[in-house]
Amino acid sequence: MWKTIAIIGATAAAIGGAGTAAFAASAAPSPTPSPISTAAASDIVATPSTTQAVKHPGANRVRRAVHATWVTENKKTKTFTTHDAIRGQVTAVSPTSITVRAADNVVETYVISARTKVFTRAPRAAGSQTAVPKAAASIADVHSGDAVFVGGVGRAGLSALRVIDVK
């Protein structure tokens, strides 16, 4: 039975592929690439261990992100959570809040609570592919002017869940 299904599937794929090729050959020339497709091409990076290009579309975009907001759904409870993140420079910090200014001058203030985890990390050496370990810290170790990543939740009032200070 599996052989029959495999043969039928392969035949359908071959017929569909031939039809698609014929349609593509008769169609008008393709338009110029859209900004989305050219952006995806910039996400191809060469790894030092191989000469082949490896795609990292999501990871490279996240590394370049300055700030973001996204919503997730809890499938069990059918509730939604709004997440927020910012990468920038600390403009103010206290035991109860942290204010961060991103490179595009967006400023966000997060509430610091007992749930907030604070880490410090040394900056990655130029050209290094190895991850730099994080060390547990407290909000008292974060100072104005430090480069940080803050991730949290909330809509009107943001609560920090993670603060990573790059020393």
N, C-alpha and C positions, 0 to 999 in steps of 0.2 A: 504494500500500500504506500509506504514512504517513497519507494522508487517511482511510483506512478505520479505522486504529488510533485516530486522533485523534477521529473521530466516535463510535466505540464507547466510548472513554474518557470523552468528554463526556457521552454518554448515561448511562453507568454512574454518573458523578458526580452528574448531575441526579436520577436515580432514588434514589440513596443519600441525597442531600441532602433530597429530599422525604420519604423514609421517616424520616430522623432528625428532621425538623421535625415530622412527625405524631407520632412517639414522644414528643418533648419536650413537645408541646402536651398530650398525654394523661397525662403523668407528674405526680407530686406536685410541689408547689412546691419550689424548690431550697433546700437547707439554708443556714444562715449560713456565711459564708466561713471557711475554715480559717486558722490562723495563718500557714501558708505562703503562701496567696494574698494575705493582707493585707500580709505582708512584701514580696512582689513588687511590690505597689502603691507601697510607699515607695521603690522603686528608680527611679521615674520622675522624671526631673529635666528642668527646662527649660534649654535652652542659651541663652546670651546672643544668639547670632546668629539664632535663630528663636524664634517663640512656641509652636511645637509641642513637645509633650513627647517626649523621646527615652528609650528604655529602655536602661539599662546594668546589668542585673541582676548579672552577675558582677563587674564592675569596682567597683561601689559596695560590695559585700559585702567584697571584698578590701581596699579602702581602710579599712574599719572593722574589719578583723580585728586581733586582739590577738596571737594565736599560732595556729599550725596545724601539723598533721601529715598528710601524704598519701603514697601509694605509687604509683609508676609502674612499668610493665613495659617492658623492652627487648625489642621484638618479635624481633630477630635472635637474641639469646642466651637468651631466655626467662628472664631474671633480673629480680628486683624490687629497686627502690631506695626506701628510706624517706627522704622529705624532711621537713624541719622548719624552721619560721620563727617568729620572735618580733619584736614591735615593743614597745619599752619604754625603760627607763632603765638605763644601765650602772651596776652596783653594784660591779664589780671588773674590772680589765683588766690584763693583763701581756703580754709578748711571745709567750706560749704559750697564753693563754686569755682568754676574755671571758665575763662573767656578766651577764645581763640580767634585770630584773624587769619583767613586763608590768603593765598597769593592774589586772588581776584578781589580782595578787600571785603569779602563776606565775613561778618562777625557773628559768632554764636556763643551763647553762654549756657553751660550745663551745670546742673545741680550735682554736687558730690554727696554720696550717701554711703552707708555701711556696705552696700552691694558693689560699690565701685572698686574695681581692681586697678592698681597702678603699677606700672612696670617701667624700668629704665633699660635702655639698650644703647650700646655704642654704635656709631654710624658705620655702615658697611664700607669696607675699603674699596677704593676704585678698582673696578675690574674683577672684584671677588664674586664668586658664585655661591659661596657658603653663607648660610644663615648666621646671623649674630644672635647669640642667646640673650633672652630677656631675663632680667633680675627683678624680683618682687621689690616694691618700694612703697612709699606712702605719698600722699598729696603734698606733704611738707618738703619732699625732694624735688618738686616741680617749681620752677621759678619763672618770673616774667622774662620774656625773650627766648625761652627754650623752644625748640622745634618739637611739636607733639602731634600725635594722632589721637583723636578722641572719638569713641563710638558710643552711642547711646540710643535711648528710645524716648518717644513722646511726640506730641504735636505742638501744643502751646508752650508747655514747659518741658525742656529737655533734661533727662536724667542720664548722667554719664554711667556707663557700665564698664568701660575700659579706657584708660589713659595710658598711652605709651610715649614716654619722654625719650627722645633721641639725644643723648649727651654728646 
